Amino acid sequence: MTGRGVTLSIEGLSVQLPAGAERSEAVSDVTFQVSPGELLCLVGESGSGKSIIAQTVMGLLPRHVRPVGGRVLLEGEDLLSAKPERLRRLRGGKMAMVFQEPMTALNPLMTCGAQLEEVLAQHLNLSSAERRVRVLEMLERVRLPEPRTLQRAYPHQLSGGQRQRIMIAMALSLKPALLIADEPTTALDVTTQAEILKLLRELQKESATAVLFITHDLSVVSEIADAVAVLRLGRLVEMGRVRDVLDRPQHPYTQTLLGAVPSMTPRKAPLGREAPIQLRTRSLTKVFDDGGFLRKSRRVVAASEVELQVRRGETLGIVGESGSGKSTVARLLARLLEPSGGSVQLDGVDVTRLTGASAHAFRRKVQIVFQDPYRSLNPRRTVGAAVAEGPRNFGATRAVAWKRAEELMQLVKLPVAALHRYPDEFSGGQRQRVCVARALAVQPEVLIADEAVSALDVSVQAEILRLLEEIQQRLQLTVIFITHDLRVAAQICNHVAVMYRGRVVEEGPVGEVFQSPKHDYTRALLAAAPGRRISFERPT
């Protein structure tokens, strides 16, 4: 596994957590190696210690978290004993990191070109003209269109995939021996994710860089890894060549992770046509004015002539890339946005024309669960106050609203005592369960889930999907599931609508659309979906 020497060697690493944490050590006695030209995927759920290992290597550990044992060797040099000034020279020069969210990693007040130049200025003795030439070469190397234009652009003017390419260009600008990629594709849609993974692999092979790729998605692992190491609660439970681990996993935890990966085989049958149409859109259109201070106004068509129909008790999936209009449609359906044209009909009533008491009553019938549960909940209010707020707004007494909150906590499989806790006391999956409970508190008829599981670990994601299915069957809910993950859509949806540039380009039963796609864009989405090489046989 070490091949031609060793670039990174982790030997018996243990990292201590502060007093009062859930466990004493974030990482316990972990050992592995990454060789030149090798891509090792470090896999595990949130809290398994993956990012702590990356931060230890880079010398970026949070305060009060410290290594207490072992060694971290970069080409034989012990990083744990290196002085801060030496670490600053190594970062960028010999080792570099690509973070999960490029928007928070990039400086919003500097152009992308200036940020790339800054890296070169810190490490190389080049003139300003030479740095600009190198920046253009780097932008071309990561396959960015119109590099001269993007050199002058600010991060907010780029797409998520373009920002991540800027981060990759920055990380590889000095040809480091080690590249650490910490969940770099988690928030990207399938086609952009496929492009970024392919780009990383190509650049890594060109320069024989050792790559430590951190992810919780075993589908991604199957696409790019040479080797894989599985972490659970800070301990290494399994490691080996990627095909050995994915095809013949030895540890029960690895088997559990693999069993939670959704497949592209549809699990749900189409709903019987006898069910009445509950929700329908007709020529639904939304146009935004993208003008601003010192910027010429321009019209952006986010949704155009969208025609959808959802039968009572059905789960309709709306899939597509970022910017395809999925979330805009979700907000139009929930009346969080007003349409520029067309209509939304619920049980035959055009809800876009409702006002006053009628509009208030509609709010109860259609509820939405958003992607980020932490941002959806008020950190200063208890979970109980958040869940009980809906019934209180629709006339329930305090006692009745609290009783409803207690029932819902049991429904989403959380302890009733959790009602007295605050959002930061829960894991991501638990917070999403709270958001589901809050949405159900007013007894809606339609539940919209807007990328509600995209940021969750595969095992937590599987739990939330099972929970939604159980609740839907028990309460006879109609569900609209917005996602860029076709595997998730295949598992939970009866029907699917594919959106591209604001339009629905294909629609039908999920099995029919995914197995015999008619539109070129649908075929491109399916071809880009990760995980085709996973072949683990689930135990019977």
ZAMARGU-4260 file (C-alpha; in steps of 0.2 Angstrom, whole numbers, plus 5000, padded with zeros to 4 digits):
<rodrens>
0) 5000/5000/5000 | 5015/5012/5002 | 5021/5010/4984 | 5035/5022/4980 | 5039/5029/4997
5) 5027/5037/5009 | 5020/5055/5008 | 5010/5055/5024 | 5012/5043/5038 | 5000/5044/5053
10) 5007/5033/5067 | 4996/5030/5083 | 4988/5047/5082 | 4977/5051/5097 | 4968/5068/5099
15) 4961/5074/5115 | 4944/5083/5117 | 4940/5095/5130 | 4932/5090/5147 | 4913/5088/5145
20) 4913/5081/5127 | 4904/5066/5122 | 4920/5056/5123 | 4938/5059/5129 | 4947/5058/5112
25) 4941/5063/5095 | 4954/5051/5087 | 4961/5036/5096 | 4977/5027/5091 | 4974/5029/5072
30) 4988/5023/5060 | 4988/5024/5041 | 4999/5030/5026 | 4996/5038/5009 | 5009/5036/4996
35) 5014/5047/4981 | 5000/5046/4967 | 4988/5037/4979 | 4971/5043/4984 | 4965/5037/5001
40) 4947/5040/5006 | 4944/5043/5024 | 4926/5037/5028 | 4914/5039/5042 | 4899/5047/5049
45) 4899/5065/5057 | 4909/5064/5073 | 4920/5050/5068 | 4936/5060/5068 | 4939/5063/5049
50) 4940/5081/5049 | 4950/5081/5066 | 4963/5071/5057 | 4964/5083/5043 | 4965/5098/5055
55) 4979/5089/5064 | 4989/5086/5049 | 4987/5105/5043 | 4990/5112/5061 | 4973/5119/5061
60) 4965/5111/5077 | 4953/5121/5086 | 4958/5128/5103 | 4957/5116/5118 | 4958/5101/5106
65) 4976/5094/5105 | 4986/5079/5100 | 4991/5068/5115 | 5000/5053/5106 | 5007/5047/5090
70) 5016/5055/5076 | 5011/5064/5059 | 5025/5063/5046 | 5025/5072/5030 | 5039/5065/5019
75) 5047/5060/5036 | 5046/5077/5045 | 5036/5076/5061 | 5022/5090/5059 | 5017/5088/5078
80) 5034/5095/5083 | 5035/5108/5069 | 5035/5126/5075 | 5021/5138/5069 | 5032/5147/5056
85) 5038/5130/5049 | 5020/5125/5047 | 5015/5141/5038 | 5029/5137/5026 | 5023/5119/5023
90) 5005/5124/5021 | 5003/5128/5002 | 5021/5123/4999 | 5021/5104/5003 | 5003/5102/5009
95) 4987/5110/5004 | 4968/5108/5008 | 4952/5110/4999 | 4937/5113/5011 | 4919/5108/5010
100) 4912/5125/5007 | 4922/5137/4996 | 4911/5152/4999 | 4917/5152/5017 | 4935/5148/5013
105) 4937/5162/5000 | 4938/5180/5005 | 4922/5189/4998 | 4931/5206/4997 | 4945/5200/4985
110) 4944/5194/4967 | 4948/5176/4964 | 4964/5181/4954 | 4970/5192/4969 | 4968/5177/4980
115) 4977/5165/4969 | 4991/5178/4967 | 4992/5180/4986 | 4997/5161/4987 | 5011/5163/4974
120) 5017/5179/4983 | 5019/5171/5000 | 5029/5156/4993 | 5038/5161/4977 | 5049/5176/4972
125) 5039/5181/4956 | 5035/5198/4949 | 5018/5204/4948 | 5017/5200/4929 | 5024/5183/4932
130) 5011/5179/4945 | 4996/5185/4934 | 5003/5173/4920 | 5003/5159/4932 | 4986/5163/4939
135) 4979/5161/4921 | 4988/5145/4918 | 4981/5138/4935 | 4963/5144/4930 | 4965/5135/4913
140) 4972/5119/4921 | 4956/5117/4932 | 4945/5119/4916 | 4937/5136/4920 | 4930/5145/4905
145) 4935/5163/4901 | 4949/5163/4914 | 4953/5181/4911 | 4935/5186/4916 | 4935/5174/4931
150) 4952/5181/4936 | 4943/5198/4940 | 4927/5190/4947 | 4923/5189/4966 | 4917/5173/4974
155) 4899/5177/4975 | 4899/5180/4956 | 4903/5161/4953 | 4893/5145/4954 | 4897/5133/4968
160) 4907/5122/4956 | 4917/5136/4949 | 4921/5142/4967 | 4927/5124/4971 | 4938/5124/4955
165) 4946/5140/4962 | 4949/5132/4978 | 4957/5117/4969 | 4968/5129/4958 | 4974/5138/4974
170) 4978/5121/4983 | 4988/5114/4968 | 4996/5130/4963 | 5013/5126/4972 | 5012/5107/4967
175) 5011/5101/4985 | 5016/5083/4989 | 5000/5081/4999 | 4982/5087/4995 | 4968/5085/5008
180) 4951/5087/5002 | 4938/5088/5016 | 4920/5084/5009 | 4923/5095/4993 | 4908/5089/4984
185) 4895/5086/4997 | 4884/5101/4993 | 4886/5100/4974 | 4874/5092/4961 | 4878/5076/4953
190) 4885/5083/4936 | 4895/5096/4945 | 4901/5083/4958 | 4906/5071/4943 | 4916/5085/4935
195) 4925/5090/4951 | 4929/5072/4955 | 4936/5069/4938 | 4946/5085/4938 | 4954/5080/4955
200) 4958/5063/4949 | 4966/5069/4933 | 4976/5083/4942 | 4982/5071/4955 | 4988/5058/4943
205) 4997/5072/4932 | 5008/5077/4947 | 5008/5061/4957 | 5001/5070/4972 | 4996/5060/4987
210) 4978/5064/4991 | 4968/5061/5008 | 4950/5063/5003 | 4938/5064/5017 | 4920/5059/5014
215) 4904/5051/5021 | 4898/5046/5004 | 4903/5028/4999 | 4897/5031/4982 | 4910/5044/4979
220) 4923/5032/4987 | 4918/5019/4974 | 4922/5032/4960 | 4939/5039/4964 | 4948/5029/4978
225) 4963/5018/4977 | 4962/5013/4996 | 4949/5017/5010 | 4950/5019/5029 | 4934/5018/5039
230) 4933/5028/5055 | 4920/5025/5069 | 4920/5036/5084 | 4938/5041/5082 | 4944/5023/5079
235) 4950/5015/5063 | 4939/4999/5061 | 4944/4994/5043 | 4956/4998/5029 | 4961/4991/5013
240) 4961/4993/4994 | 4944/5000/4988 | 4937/4985/4979 | 4942/4974/4994 | 4933/4985/5007
245) 4917/4989/4996 | 4915/4971/4989 | 4920/4961/5004 | 4918/4973/5020 | 4923/4964/5036
250) 4918/4976/5050 | 4899/4977/5054 | 4900/4996/5054 | 4907/4996/5036 | 4893/4984/5031
255) 4880/4996/5039 | 4887/5011/5030 | 4886/5001/5013 | 4869/4995/5017 | 4863/5013/5019
260) 4869/5019/5002 | 4853/5021/4991 | 4853/5012/4975 | 4847/5018/4958 | 4834/5004/4958
265) 4817/5012/4961 | 4809/5005/4977 | 4792/5013/4976 | 4779/5009/4963 | 4769/5022/4954
270) 4753/5027/4964 | 4737/5021/4957 | 4729/5033/4945 | 4712/5032/4955 | 4719/5044/4967
275) 4713/5062/4964 | 4725/5076/4959 | 4728/5087/4975 | 4741/5100/4969 | 4743/5106/4951
280) 4753/5120/4943 | 4748/5129/4927 | 4761/5138/4917 | 4770/5143/4933 | 4783/5156/4930
285) 4795/5166/4941 | 4806/5180/4935 | 4818/5189/4946 | 4826/5206/4943 | 4844/5204/4946
290) 4848/5223/4946 | 4858/5231/4960 | 4868/5246/4966 | 4879/5251/4951 | 4874/5236/4942
295) 4863/5236/4926 | 4846/5227/4929 | 4843/5210/4921 | 4829/5198/4921 | 4833/5180/4927
300) 4819/5167/4923 | 4820/5155/4938 | 4805/5145/4933 | 4796/5145/4916 | 4779/5138/4911
305) 4781/5124/4924 | 4767/5111/4923 | 4766/5099/4938 | 4752/5088/4945 | 4753/5078/4961
310) 4740/5065/4967 | 4734/5063/4985 | 4746/5052/4995 | 4759/5053/4981 | 4778/5057/4983
315) 4783/5068/4968 | 4802/5071/4966 | 4809/5086/4958 | 4827/5084/4952 | 4840/5094/4943
320) 4856/5103/4945 | 4859/5119/4956 | 4851/5133/4947 | 4838/5122/4938 | 4823/5130/4947
325) 4819/5117/4960 | 4819/5127/4975 | 4811/5142/4967 | 4796/5130/4962 | 4796/5123/4980
330) 4794/5141/4987 | 4781/5145/4974 | 4771/5130/4980 | 4772/5135/4998 | 4768/5153/4994
335) 4785/5159/5001 | 4787/5168/4983 | 4773/5176/4973 | 4773/5170/4954 | 4776/5181/4940
340) 4764/5171/4930 | 4753/5155/4930 | 4744/5147/4945 | 4746/5135/4959 | 4730/5125/4963
345) 4726/5115/4979 | 4711/5105/4977 | 4705/5115/4963 | 4708/5132/4972 | 4720/5145/4965
350) 4730/5148/4980 | 4740/5163/4972 | 4724/5173/4974 | 4720/5169/4992 | 4721/5184/5004
355) 4717/5187/5023 | 4710/5172/5032 | 4710/5161/5017 | 4729/5163/5014 | 4732/5160/5033
360) 4722/5144/5032 | 4732/5139/5016 | 4748/5140/5027 | 4742/5126/5038 | 4739/5115/5023
365) 4756/5116/5015 | 4772/5115/5025 | 4790/5115/5020 | 4806/5107/5027 | 4822/5116/5022
370) 4840/5109/5019 | 4849/5116/5034 | 4840/5112/5050 | 4852/5122/5061 | 4848/5138/5051
375) 4829/5134/5051 | 4828/5133/5070 | 4830/5148/5082 | 4845/5145/5093 | 4838/5155/5107
380) 4822/5145/5108 | 4819/5127/5114 | 4814/5114/5102 | 4797/5113/5112 | 4794/5131/5108
385) 4798/5129/5090 | 4786/5114/5088 | 4772/5121/5098 | 4773/5138/5089 | 4763/5132/5074
390) 4747/5125/5083 | 4747/5141/5094 | 4747/5152/5078 | 4731/5142/5072 | 4722/5144/5089
395) 4727/5130/5100 | 4729/5133/5118 | 4746/5132/5126 | 4742/5115/5134 | 4735/5107/5118
400) 4750/5114/5108 | 4762/5106/5120 | 4753/5090/5120 | 4754/5090/5101 | 4773/5093/5102
405) 4775/5078/5114 | 4766/5067/5102 | 4776/5073/5087 | 4792/5069/5096 | 4787/5051/5098
410) 4782/5051/5080 | 4799/5057/5074 | 4807/5045/5087 | 4815/5058/5098 | 4813/5058/5117
415) 4799/5069/5124 | 4812/5076/5136 | 4821/5084/5121 | 4808/5097/5120 | 4817/5106/5134
420) 4833/5107/5124 | 4840/5119/5112 | 4845/5116/5094 | 4864/5116/5097 | 4862/5101/5109
425) 4856/5089/5094 | 4865/5081/5080 | 4862/5086/5062 | 4850/5071/5059 | 4841/5075/5076
430) 4839/5093/5071 | 4831/5088/5054 | 4819/5076/5064 | 4814/5092/5074 | 4811/5101/5058
435) 4800/5087/5052 | 4790/5088/5068 | 4788/5106/5067 | 4781/5105/5049 | 4769/5092/5055
440) 4763/5101/5070 | 4749/5110/5061 | 4743/5094/5052 | 4747/5099/5034 | 4740/5090/5019
445) 4756/5093/5008 | 4774/5092/5015 | 4788/5099/5004 | 4805/5093/5008 | 4818/5105/5000
450) 4835/5095/4999 | 4831/5089/5017 | 4844/5075/5017 | 4857/5081/5006 | 4870/5086/5019
455) 4867/5071/5031 | 4878/5056/5032 | 4871/5041/5022 | 4866/5031/5038 | 4857/5047/5045
460) 4850/5050/5028 | 4843/5033/5027 | 4834/5035/5044 | 4826/5052/5039 | 4820/5044/5023
465) 4812/5029/5032 | 4805/5041/5044 | 4797/5052/5030 | 4790/5036/5022 | 4782/5030/5039
470) 4775/5047/5043 | 4768/5048/5025 | 4759/5031/5026 | 4752/5035/5044 | 4746/5052/5040
475) 4741/5050/5022 | 4752/5065/5017 | 4756/5071/4999 | 4775/5074/4998 | 4785/5084/4986
480) 4804/5080/4987 | 4816/5092/4980 | 4834/5084/4978 | 4849/5084/4966 | 4853/5066/4972
485) 4845/5054/4960 | 4848/5039/4971 | 4837/5047/4985 | 4824/5051/4972 | 4823/5033/4966
490) 4821/5027/4984 | 4807/5038/4990 | 4797/5045/4975 | 4783/5037/4965 | 4784/5050/4951
495) 4798/5062/4946 | 4800/5078/4936 | 4817/5083/4929 | 4820/5102/4928 | 4833/5110/4918
500) 4835/5129/4916 | 4819/5133/4924 | 4808/5121/4914 | 4802/5103/4917 | 4810/5093/4903
505) 4804/5076/4908 | 4791/5069/4919 | 4784/5052/4923 | 4785/5036/4935 | 4802/5036/4943
510) 4806/5019/4936 | 4801/5023/4919 | 4811/5040/4919 | 4827/5032/4927 | 4827/5016/4917
515) 4822/5023/4900 | 4825/5042/4900 | 4819/5052/4885 | 4828/5068/4887 | 4847/5071/4884
520) 4848/5081/4900 | 4840/5067/4910 | 4852/5054/4903 | 4867/5066/4907 | 4861/5067/4925
525) 4859/5048/4927 | 4877/5045/4919 | 4884/5057/4932 | 4876/5049/4947 | 4890/5041/4958
530) 4890/5024/4965 | 4889/5013/4950 | 4904/5003/4955 | 4897/4998/4973 | 4894/4980/4972
535) 4892/4975/4991 | 4879/4961/4993 | 4868/4965/5007 | 4866/4951/5020 | 4850/4942/5019
</rodrens>
